[in-house]
């Protein structure tokens, strides 16, 4: 199905509050799906990104879900 795109990505970040602060060793894992409609709805697309950010510094993981509806004129 050419109208459906599915993928994943991983990113690593080393944010620090100051140069002497310890590293957070933050990782982000994301899976996503994008569907592009055809026919009468051509130009309309629906996207969903689900991600989690982890760090050994924190006792919890940060989860987020981003849904997007877009229309290209």
Helices and strands as residue ranges (DSSP letters): E 4-13, E 26-36, G 39-41, E 44-54, E 62-71
